[in-house]
Amino acid sequence: MKIFYGIQGTGNGHITRGRIMAKEFKAANLEVTYQFTGRPQDKFFDMEVFNGYQWRDGLTFSTKNGKLSPVKTVLQSKPLNFLRDIKQLDLSSYDLVICDYEPVTAWAARRQNKKTIGINHQYAFHHNIPRAGNDPLSEAVMRNFAPVDIGIGLHWHHFDQPILPPVIETPIISQQIQKNKIIVYLPFEDQLRMAALLAPFKEFEFFMYSPEVISSSYAHVHCKPLSLQGFQKDLSDCAGIICNAGFELASESLQLGKKILVKPLHAQMEQISNAAALQTLGYGKMMHKIDARVIEQWLYETKAIRVTYPNTAKYLVQWIKEGMPPIDQSWCNQIWADVKVIPVEWS
């Protein structure tokens, strides 16, 4: 079976999920061609697992100071390039197309009548799950950005719907947690402003990751470039993480038992819904805007939740190898039965 797999590259979460799926496809001896869109080609990093991937411009959402910018999004969308990429992508030699919310792949497959499976958190919104900040336009964009024939939604909880747990790796839990170590990953915020805001909390060591590294004036605020290995190392032994409300990073943090504080992108329905779900489930805290008082209260909390998830990627690859039978609730329940929610507390 030859598979074409399109992955949205705007955020690192889609790519992280792709890396995990790629390992399972390789273990199953399935031939996969990968395509990435959504950011400049030179901004991708740690891509070796994808074996010479393809790249196209695609579409992405533009932000400014932590807010979605509709005007900038339209101006930078390059619609003619997008249509050209759809027409030039030849999927005729592939048996199956998989889409992780990547629009060039999705629309090219639809144009060529290729069966397409979507594996992504956004496809969970096709079901009755918690929503916040939604409106008819947001719902329409989410449904039509990367349409597929079979959408497999992923979420932190099943909400009695036919959706699956996150696709994340089973981590090695560090036994040496640094209670004052905090990861900060807010790439859409002003990094200088964030460093200054964190400066008064001198009892803590902050590790700020950003695409554009700034020079920190504070000894306890460490500014670091994006790096898969470096980030994973720091995440493994930190106590908590302050981040946007993207799905994949919160999933990793839950699996590791980190306390989580999220600030969703303004006017981004998916992130606002994610933040609300984390708080409703009791898995994390949220702030609608960067707020030093909320951060201070959260920093001194000594409790978190660890949610252990199964190897969802392995289940999905096996399902593909078995011919992709109709997904029913009993199959989903079998996978969710392996999920455990464990309180974490330190003094």
LOSE-505638 format. One record per residue (C-alpha): x, y, z. Coordinates in steps of 0.02 Angstrom, whole numbers, padded with zeros to 5 digits, always signed. Layout:
XYZ;...
//
This chain:
+00000+00000+00000;+00066+00171-00051;+00011+00314+00062;+00021+00502+00038;+00018+00597+00203;-00007+00786+00208;+00034+00876+00371;-00002+01056+00420;+00159+01140+00472;+00094+01302+00548;+00114+01238+00725;+00234+01109+00791;+00094+00999+00860;+00044+00930+00690;+00226+00889+00652;+00250+00804+00820;+00100+00693+00786;+00169+00657+00612;+00335+00598+00685;+00245+00472+00795;+00137+00409+00651;+00293+00397+00540;+00377+00280+00664;+00225+00166+00669;+00209+00165+00479;+00392+00117+00465;+00370-00022+00593;+00222-00087+00491;+00325-00083+00328;+00205+00038+00244;+00271+00155+00108;+00228+00337+00147;+00266+00501+00057;+00250+00655+00168;+00205+00832+00121;+00215+00987+00232;+00142+01161+00207;+00104+01312+00313;+00276+01387+00350;+00434+01431+00253;+00536+01278+00210;+00688+01338+00306;+00586+01351+00467;+00561+01163+00484;+00680+01069+00600;+00715+00890+00657;+00630+00816+00502;+00741+00665+00472;+00604+00538+00510;+00506+00596+00357;+00636+00536+00230;+00645+00676+00102;+00474+00755+00123;+00388+00868-00003;+00352+01051+00034;+00228+01178-00032;+00168+01349+00028;-00009+01297+00074;-00114+01406+00189;-00084+01467+00364;-00160+01584+00492;-00064+01743+00532;-00053+01812+00709;+00006+01970+00794;+00036+01990+00981;-00058+01832+01024;-00210+01870+00916;-00269+01795+00752;-00256+01927+00617;-00391+01901+00484;-00327+02042+00372;-00148+01980+00376;-00209+01802+00348;-00299+01854+00188;-00155+01963+00126;-00027+01823+00149;-00136+01680+00087;-00069+01680-00094;-00230+01605-00166;-00159+01583-00342;-00010+01485-00274;-00128+01380-00169;-00235+01335-00321;-00079+01297-00422;-00014+01181-00286;-00180+01087-00283;-00177+01063-00472;+00006+01009-00476;-00006+00880-00336;-00025+00713-00426;-00098+00578-00312;-00137+00451-00448;-00005+00325-00392;-00063+00318-00210;-00184+00195-00134;-00232+00305+00013;-00219+00488+00062;-00204+00542+00244;-00224+00722+00297;-00174+00806+00459;-00272+00964+00427;-00164+01004+00275;-00270+01094+00143;-00168+01064-00016;-00175+00876+00009;-00359+00878+00059;-00418+00981-00090;-00305+00891-00215;-00375+00725-00155;-00553+00788-00171;-00516+00853-00347;-00446+00682-00397;-00581+00579-00307;-00454+00498-00192;-00514+00421-00029;-00448+00530+00111;-00433+00498+00298;-00410+00644+00416;-00317+00614+00581;-00317+00769+00687;-00391+00857+00837;-00492+00975+00726;-00596+00829+00659;-00659+00799+00837;-00760+00959+00814;-00869+00865+00689;-00943+00782+00844;-01035+00844+00998;-00887+00902+01104;-00866+01058+01213;-00852+01219+01115;-00813+01399+01162;-00786+01555+01060;-00871+01478+00910;-00975+01565+00778;-01044+01513+00607;-00890+01579+00516;-00769+01485+00630;-00869+01325+00610;-00872+01345+00420;-00684+01375+00411;-00647+01223+00520;-00757+01110+00414;-00692+01169+00246;-00508+01209+00277;-00455+01028+00247;-00608+00921+00205;-00590+00730+00209;-00699+00577+00181;-00667+00500+00353;-00619+00617+00493;-00542+00536+00647;-00550+00660+00788;-00429+00659+00936;-00460+00732+01108;-00411+00719+01292;-00579+00642+01337;-00707+00545+01235;-00862+00647+01285;-00963+00491+01236;-00919+00520+01053;-00829+00408+00924;-00663+00498+00942;-00492+00435+00998;-00358+00485+01126;-00212+00594+01071;-00073+00525+00961;+00077+00547+01076;+00228+00446+01127;+00232+00352+01291;+00360+00452+01389;+00490+00402+01516;+00432+00494+01673;+00577+00588+01753;+00606+00548+01936;+00700+00712+01962;+00568+00847+01942;+00633+01024+01971;+00489+01105+02064;+00540+01281+02016;+00573+01245+01831;+00442+01313+01711;+00435+01299+01522;+00363+01447+01427;+00311+01421+01246;+00209+01567+01183;+00279+01595+01007;+00141+01716+00956;+00173+01835+01102;+00301+01977+01118;+00451+01885+01193;+00532+02039+01270;+00368+02080+01357;+00353+01901+01420;+00530+01900+01491;+00497+02064+01583;+00333+02000+01651;+00416+01843+01720;+00565+01936+01793;+00489+01972+01966;+00464+01786+02002;+00644+01754+02051;+00606+01592+02144;+00576+01507+01976;+00686+01463+01827;+00597+01499+01662;+00647+01418+01498;+00571+01518+01357;+00567+01435+01186;+00533+01541+01033;+00562+01541+00843;+00650+01709+00864;+00769+01702+01012;+00792+01861+01113;+00932+01906+01232;+00871+01894+01412;+00920+02026+01539;+00870+01913+01683;+00977+01771+01753;+00826+01660+01791;+00742+01684+01620;+00830+01575+01491;+00788+01607+01308;+00814+01457+01196;+00793+01418+01009;+00667+01289+00950;+00742+01116+00963;+00650+00951+00977;+00781+00868+01087;+00813+01021+01194;+00629+01055+01221;+00591+00873+01265;+00735+00870+01389;+00674+01026+01478;+00493+00969+01474;+00537+00802+01554;+00597+00873+01720;+00501+01036+01734;+00354+01061+01852;+00241+01152+01731;+00216+01238+01565;+00140+01403+01509;+00087+01391+01328;-00047+01427+01200;-00195+01309+01195;-00137+01201+01051;-00186+01018+01067;-00025+00921+01048;+00086+01009+01176;-00051+01003+01308;-00070+00817+01271;+00116+00786+01299;+00112+00889+01459;-00037+00790+01525;+00049+00627+01486;+00200+00686+01586;+00097+00749+01733;+00143+00934+01716;+00037+01075+01781;-00027+01176+01633;-00074+01358+01609;-00139+01402+01436;-00173+01566+01349;-00277+01531+01193;-00251+01633+01036;-00382+01770+01032;-00523+01736+00906;-00460+01559+00872;-00608+01447+00909;-00510+01285+00922;-00389+01354+01052;-00526+01439+01153;-00621+01274+01155;-00464+01179+01205;-00433+01297+01350;-00612+01279+01409;-00602+01089+01397;-00440+01083+01498;-00518+01187+01635;-00685+01092+01633;-00595+00924+01644;-00486+00990+01786;-00328+00958+01685;-00262+01135+01679;-00294+01322+01703;-00323+01458+01575;-00304+01646+01556;-00389+01744+01418;-00245+01869+01411;-00069+01873+01481;-00099+01912+01664;+00040+01920+01794;-00082+01890+01937;-00148+01729+01859;+00029+01671+01822;+00084+01706+02002;-00060+01607+02076;-00028+01461+01958;+00160+01459+01991;+00133+01418+02175;+00010+01276+02144;+00077+01107+02198;-00047+00991+02110;-00063+00927+01933;-00146+00785+01836;-00061+00646+01740;-00165+00564+01603;-00086+00407+01532;-00141+00375+01353;-00117+00217+01248;-00019+00205+01085;-00159+00275+00977;-00043+00284+00825;-00018+00095+00831;-00206+00066+00838;-00230+00180+00687;-00095+00099+00581;-00166-00073+00620;-00339-00010+00572;-00270+00051+00405;-00183-00116+00372;-00348-00207+00408;-00436-00111+00270;-00511+00031+00374;-00674-00050+00432;-00813+00069+00489;-00769+00151+00654;-00893+00109+00791;-00909+00159+00973;-00854-00012+01038;-00684+00002+00950;-00660+00177+01021;-00711+00117+01195;-00582-00021+01186;-00445+00108+01160;-00511+00228+01293;-00514+00085+01420;-00324+00099+01431;-00330+00283+01486;-00290+00320+01669;-00307+00487+01761;-00183+00503+01906;-00169+00650+02029;+00008+00719+02052;+00061+00820+02202;+00226+00884+02268;+00266+00988+02423;
//
